[in-house]
Amino acid sequence: MTDTMSRLSAIITHRKAELPAGSYTTQLFTAGENEIVKKLGEEAIEVIVAAKAESDDRLVYEMADLVYHALVLLAARDLAWQDVEDELARRFR
């Protein structure tokens, strides 16, 4: 896992445990899993729109949002990005 992914995952996990006021991540966890999934779906659509617009900068921006929200969903389920990496490694042995 990259250093950035590790740090972001750690921040998300910390915010889940502490629920600091004013944090967008706290808002997501407080809203519940259905809202997290809804936001993840919205971000997926934005990735598709950016890809169709052939804007590489926008695609990267939206992909970052998608990955962030995926990490939040994983944390909500007490899973980690490492679980995803492990599954990918299993598929490509």
BALOBA-1460 file (C-alpha; in Angstrom, 3 decimals):
// residues 93
<rec num="1" residu="m" x="0.000" y="0.000" z="0.000"/>
<rec num="2" residu="t" x="1.325" y="3.430" z="-0.834"/>
<rec num="3" residu="d" x="2.184" y="5.864" z="1.913"/>
<rec num="4" residu="t" x="-0.690" y="8.110" z="0.830"/>
<rec num="5" residu="m" x="-3.213" y="5.266" z="0.974"/>
<rec num="6" residu="s" x="-1.876" y="4.197" z="4.368"/>
<rec num="7" residu="r" x="-2.134" y="7.714" z="5.769"/>
<rec num="8" residu="l" x="-5.595" y="8.291" z="4.321"/>
<rec num="9" residu="s" x="-6.824" y="4.944" z="5.644"/>
<rec num="10" residu="a" x="-5.436" y="5.769" z="9.081"/>
<rec num="11" residu="i" x="-7.163" y="9.165" z="9.080"/>
<rec num="12" residu="i" x="-10.482" y="7.599" z="8.063"/>
<rec num="13" residu="t" x="-10.178" y="4.917" z="10.752"/>
<rec num="14" residu="h" x="-9.328" y="7.541" z="13.366"/>
<rec num="15" residu="r" x="-12.269" y="9.700" z="12.361"/>
<rec num="16" residu="k" x="-14.569" y="6.700" z="12.567"/>
<rec num="17" residu="a" x="-13.418" y="6.068" z="16.127"/>
<rec num="18" residu="e" x="-13.354" y="9.699" z="17.296"/>
<rec num="19" residu="l" x="-16.067" y="11.313" z="15.121"/>
<rec num="20" residu="p" x="-14.518" y="14.805" z="15.321"/>
<rec num="21" residu="a" x="-16.950" y="17.671" z="14.780"/>
<rec num="22" residu="g" x="-16.700" y="19.447" z="11.454"/>
<rec num="23" residu="s" x="-15.185" y="16.499" z="9.606"/>
<rec num="24" residu="y" x="-16.760" y="15.404" z="6.315"/>
<rec num="25" residu="t" x="-15.706" y="11.848" z="7.130"/>
<rec num="26" residu="t" x="-17.567" y="12.114" z="10.439"/>
<rec num="27" residu="q" x="-20.644" y="13.301" z="8.526"/>
<rec num="28" residu="l" x="-20.472" y="10.219" z="6.320"/>
<rec num="29" residu="f" x="-20.116" y="7.797" z="9.239"/>
<rec num="30" residu="t" x="-22.891" y="9.541" z="11.152"/>
<rec num="31" residu="a" x="-25.207" y="9.389" z="8.122"/>
<rec num="32" residu="g" x="-24.738" y="5.631" z="7.937"/>
<rec num="33" residu="e" x="-23.822" y="3.012" z="5.401"/>
<rec num="34" residu="n" x="-26.710" y="3.714" z="3.024"/>
<rec num="35" residu="e" x="-25.557" y="7.299" z="2.607"/>
<rec num="36" residu="i" x="-21.940" y="6.205" z="2.174"/>
<rec num="37" residu="v" x="-23.011" y="3.787" z="-0.572"/>
<rec num="38" residu="k" x="-25.117" y="6.502" z="-2.198"/>
<rec num="39" residu="k" x="-22.148" y="8.871" z="-2.219"/>
<rec num="40" residu="l" x="-19.896" y="6.147" z="-3.639"/>
<rec num="41" residu="g" x="-22.399" y="5.640" z="-6.465"/>
<rec num="42" residu="e" x="-22.489" y="9.363" z="-7.186"/>
<rec num="43" residu="e" x="-18.713" y="9.424" z="-7.372"/>
<rec num="44" residu="a" x="-18.694" y="6.425" z="-9.732"/>
<rec num="45" residu="i" x="-21.026" y="8.297" z="-12.075"/>
<rec num="46" residu="e" x="-18.762" y="11.350" z="-11.917"/>
<rec num="47" residu="v" x="-15.801" y="9.144" z="-12.918"/>
<rec num="48" residu="i" x="-17.762" y="7.906" z="-15.934"/>
<rec num="49" residu="v" x="-18.742" y="11.442" z="-16.950"/>
<rec num="50" residu="a" x="-15.140" y="12.621" z="-16.622"/>
<rec num="51" residu="a" x="-13.897" y="9.678" z="-18.692"/>
<rec num="52" residu="k" x="-16.437" y="10.383" z="-21.430"/>
<rec num="53" residu="a" x="-15.447" y="14.052" z="-21.454"/>
<rec num="54" residu="e" x="-11.882" y="12.878" z="-22.134"/>
<rec num="55" residu="s" x="-10.532" y="15.187" z="-19.453"/>
<rec num="56" residu="d" x="-7.603" y="13.427" z="-17.822"/>
<rec num="57" residu="d" x="-7.299" y="15.997" z="-15.030"/>
<rec num="58" residu="r" x="-10.977" y="15.676" z="-14.192"/>
<rec num="59" residu="l" x="-10.803" y="11.890" z="-14.385"/>
<rec num="60" residu="v" x="-7.942" y="11.787" z="-11.885"/>
<rec num="61" residu="y" x="-9.797" y="14.216" z="-9.587"/>
<rec num="62" residu="e" x="-13.001" y="12.185" z="-9.656"/>
<rec num="63" residu="m" x="-11.123" y="8.888" z="-9.286"/>
<rec num="64" residu="a" x="-9.505" y="10.253" z="-6.120"/>
<rec num="65" residu="d" x="-12.990" y="11.049" z="-4.761"/>
<rec num="66" residu="l" x="-14.154" y="7.539" z="-5.676"/>
<rec num="67" residu="v" x="-11.209" y="5.904" z="-3.909"/>
<rec num="68" residu="y" x="-11.723" y="8.057" z="-0.800"/>
<rec num="69" residu="h" x="-15.390" y="7.086" z="-0.573"/>
<rec num="70" residu="a" x="-14.501" y="3.435" z="-1.181"/>
<rec num="71" residu="l" x="-12.106" y="3.631" z="1.772"/>
<rec num="72" residu="v" x="-14.866" y="5.107" z="3.912"/>
<rec num="73" residu="l" x="-17.203" y="2.256" z="2.979"/>
<rec num="74" residu="l" x="-14.513" y="-0.314" z="3.753"/>
<rec num="75" residu="a" x="-13.886" y="1.315" z="7.142"/>
<rec num="76" residu="a" x="-17.621" y="1.362" z="7.868"/>
<rec num="77" residu="r" x="-17.543" y="-2.422" z="7.423"/>
<rec num="78" residu="d" x="-14.325" y="-2.782" z="9.472"/>
<rec num="79" residu="l" x="-12.416" y="-3.715" z="6.335"/>
<rec num="80" residu="a" x="-9.218" y="-2.183" z="5.000"/>
<rec num="81" residu="w" x="-7.652" y="-1.397" z="1.635"/>
<rec num="82" residu="q" x="-5.288" y="-4.268" z="2.346"/>
<rec num="83" residu="d" x="-8.275" y="-6.606" z="2.044"/>
<rec num="84" residu="v" x="-8.791" y="-5.319" z="-1.503"/>
<rec num="85" residu="e" x="-5.100" y="-5.703" z="-2.304"/>
<rec num="86" residu="d" x="-5.163" y="-9.245" z="-0.945"/>
<rec num="87" residu="e" x="-8.134" y="-10.090" z="-3.175"/>
<rec num="88" residu="l" x="-6.388" y="-8.651" z="-6.217"/>
<rec num="89" residu="a" x="-3.251" y="-10.644" z="-5.411"/>
<rec num="90" residu="r" x="-5.342" y="-13.801" z="-5.077"/>
<rec num="91" residu="r" x="-6.845" y="-13.195" z="-8.516"/>
<rec num="92" residu="f" x="-3.511" y="-12.623" z="-10.240"/>
<rec num="93" residu="r" x="-1.308" y="-15.347" z="-8.828"/>
